[in-house]
Amino acid sequence: MSPSSRPTRSRFWVVICGSGYRSGIAASLLLARGFARVQNVRGGMGAYQETKCAEWQAADLVFSPMI
């Protein structure tokens, strides 16, 4: 992986999966590896689909705070 294609730890990262379980694990792993700005989407894609948004916006989703 080239340095320009590596994930940047200082960026804001939103992690999502089907139910929120796997993305919660992934978010925890990212935090453990020094990614400071990570949010898991609580409820995953199911929660996203319930918003019935035509376009994805971070403010449209409910975030589970990661500690």
N, C-alpha and C positions, 0 to 999 in steps of 0.2 A: 504494500500500500504506500503510495507516495505521500509525502508530508502534506501536500495540498488537499488530499482526499481523506485525511484522517479527521474524525470528529473533533470539534473544538470544545474544550472543557468550559470555556467562558460563555458559550452560547446558551440560550434557553431551549430545553429539550422537552417535548411532550411525547409520552410513550403510550401507545394504544394497542389493544388486541381485541379479541372477540368479546370477552367478558370482564376484562380488567385484572384477572388473576395473573396471567403470564406477564403482562406489562408491568404489574406491581413488582414482580420478581426482577424483571429487566431494569426497572427504575432503581431498585435497591442496589443492584450490581453496578449501575452507572455511578450512583452516589458513593459507593464504596471505592470506586476507582478515580475519584476526584472530580466528577462532574457536579458542580455546585448548584446548577439551576435545572432541576429535573422535576417534572410533574407526571404522575400517572393519571390517566383519564378513568375515573371511577365509573364502573359499569361498562366500559369498553365501547365497542361498536354498537351494542344494543342501546346504550345511552345516547350515542351520537344519532342513531336513526330515530329515536324518540323526539329529538329536537326538531325534526322535519325541516332542517335548514337546507336551502338550495345550495349554499356554499359553506364550506367549513370555516368557522371563526373560533378562535380560542375562547372567546367570551361566551360562546353558546354552550360550552361543555362545563360539567361540574368536575372540579379537580380535587383529588385526595392529596392533602399535604404530605410530603415525604420528609421524614426526619432522619 
